[in-house]
Amino acid sequence: MDIGRQIKTLRLAKGVTQEELAQYLGVSFQAVSKWETEASTPDIALLPDIAVFFGIAIDELFHIPNEAEFERIENMFWHERRINPETFSHCIRFLEGILRDDPKNVRAYSCLAYLYNHRAKSDYETAGEYARKVLELDPEEKAGWVAFLEANNGVCGDEWYDNHFEVIEYFKEFLKRNPDNYRGLYGIIENLLDDERYDEALPYIERIRTVAKNYQYEMYMGDVMFGKGRHQEAVEYWNAAVVHFPDTWQAYCSRADRLKKLGRYEEALADYEKCFTIQKPPRITDGLHSMAQLHELMGDYAGAIADRERLIRCLNEEYGTVSGEGINSQKREIERLKSFLQTA
């Protein structure tokens, strides 16, 4: 690997800017930029200082172990809002090279899937921004409306477009090959329920009861009852899931999601709080995300800000995450919520 590309790889992995590296080495940031674009190479006398900065041996400036490259790529999924095209292409080349040597490398395939999903998500985010501009300029423009819905995974109103037919058909075949696979059952049940194909979901719900032996059977049975308009029976099933699995944080989070649909917001908030507090660190922040959305829905912008501040603290203290998109996205949301407080 070219030393300039290696320096860039190490810098991105460390999460520092060209300016910070340049300041440490006593050179201009333009010099660092030229190294990374292969327009020039660093003076040999700088190599020891560069190695010290990154905490590696000098020899490692000329080679990055596969494990380190995998870790760098995986970190991008969680910490980068956008992956620049050059870095994206480099990652693809690395992973495809791994697969040429090891065609059954599951980690490489997984990283490729995540990389393309990440790019798709960031592209959809950009598309959504352009679509909003269309609707601001011309609220009657159908193309902007369609683009906005597609970019934000919204419901378009055409059943053939909004349904999950292909996903369901895939999992049907998947489960023929892997009949007791939990994730396959989870995938097909969630999509059948979302498409309101309740009776088709029942055999899979019965199967997950024996495969998972957790709170999900009663949650899903409640979902079927809810979908059929039998709301009291639905709530009884959802409550039973929590009674039978009182130490499972996912049960509280799942019940909260469903109580929210019934407009029982205070009960949902209590369940989300319970979901977060009974976990052992490092805690999953799903409940805090949902609480922030629900507080905003209720017009409690201060409460939503507090939820997102708690989320940042959790990432700081329990994951050691102090920068990157996970933090930045919450800061953007806080600023947006503060603007509502100022106009209230």
Secondary structure as the mmCIF struct_conf table of DSSP 4:
data_model
#
loop_
_struct_conf.conf_type_id
_struct_conf.id
_struct_conf.beg_label_comp_id
_struct_conf.beg_label_asym_id
_struct_conf.beg_label_seq_id
_struct_conf.end_label_comp_id
_struct_conf.end_label_asym_id
_struct_conf.end_label_seq_id
HELX_RH_AL_P HELX_RH_AL_P1 ILE A 3 LYS A 14
TURN_TY1_P TURN_TY1_P1 GLY A 15 GLY A 15
HELX_RH_AL_P HELX_RH_AL_P2 GLN A 18 LEU A 25
TURN_TY1_P TURN_TY1_P2 GLY A 26 GLY A 26
BEND BEND1 VAL A 27 VAL A 27
HELX_RH_AL_P HELX_RH_AL_P3 PHE A 29 GLU A 36
TURN_TY1_P TURN_TY1_P3 THR A 37 GLU A 38
BEND BEND2 ALA A 39 ALA A 39
HELX_RH_3T_P HELX_RH_3T_P1 ILE A 44 LEU A 46
HELX_RH_AL_P HELX_RH_AL_P4 LEU A 47 PHE A 54
TURN_TY1_P TURN_TY1_P4 GLY A 55 GLY A 55
BEND BEND3 ILE A 56 ILE A 56
HELX_RH_3T_P HELX_RH_3T_P2 ILE A 58 PHE A 62
HELX_RH_AL_P HELX_RH_AL_P5 ASN A 66 HIS A 79
BEND BEND4 ARG A 81 ARG A 81
HELX_RH_AL_P HELX_RH_AL_P6 PRO A 85 ASP A 101
TURN_TY1_P TURN_TY1_P5 PRO A 103 LYS A 104
HELX_RH_AL_P HELX_RH_AL_P7 VAL A 106 LEU A 137
TURN_TY1_P TURN_TY1_P6 PRO A 139 GLU A 140
HELX_RH_AL_P HELX_RH_AL_P8 LYS A 142 ALA A 151
TURN_TY1_P TURN_TY1_P7 ASN A 152 ASN A 153
BEND BEND5 GLY A 157 GLY A 157
HELX_RH_AL_P HELX_RH_AL_P9 GLU A 159 ASP A 162
BEND BEND6 ASN A 163 ASN A 163
HELX_RH_AL_P HELX_RH_AL_P10 PHE A 165 ARG A 177
BEND BEND7 ASN A 178 ASN A 178
TURN_TY1_P TURN_TY1_P8 PRO A 179 ASP A 180
HELX_RH_AL_P HELX_RH_AL_P11 TYR A 182 ASP A 194
TURN_TY1_P TURN_TY1_P9 ASP A 195 GLU A 196
HELX_RH_AL_P HELX_RH_AL_P12 TYR A 198 ALA A 212
BEND BEND8 ASN A 214 ASN A 214
TURN_TY1_P TURN_TY1_P10 TYR A 215 TYR A 215
HELX_RH_AL_P HELX_RH_AL_P13 GLN A 216 GLY A 227
TURN_TY1_P TURN_TY1_P11 LYS A 228 GLY A 229
HELX_RH_AL_P HELX_RH_AL_P14 HIS A 231 HIS A 244
TURN_TY1_P TURN_TY1_P12 PRO A 246 ASP A 247
HELX_RH_AL_P HELX_RH_AL_P15 TRP A 249 LYS A 261
TURN_TY1_P TURN_TY1_P13 LEU A 262 GLY A 263
HELX_RH_AL_P HELX_RH_AL_P16 TYR A 265 THR A 277
TURN_TY1_P TURN_TY1_P14 ILE A 278 ILE A 278
BEND BEND9 GLN A 279 GLN A 279
HELX_LH_PP_P HELX_LH_PP_P1 LYS A 280 LYS A 280
BEND BEND10 PRO A 281 PRO A 282
HELX_LH_PP_P HELX_LH_PP_P2 ARG A 283 ILE A 284
HELX_RH_AL_P HELX_RH_AL_P17 ASP A 286 LEU A 297
TURN_TY1_P TURN_TY1_P15 MET A 298 GLY A 299
HELX_RH_AL_P HELX_RH_AL_P18 TYR A 301 TYR A 319
BEND BEND11 SER A 323 GLY A 324
HELX_RH_AL_P HELX_RH_AL_P19 GLU A 325 THR A 343
#
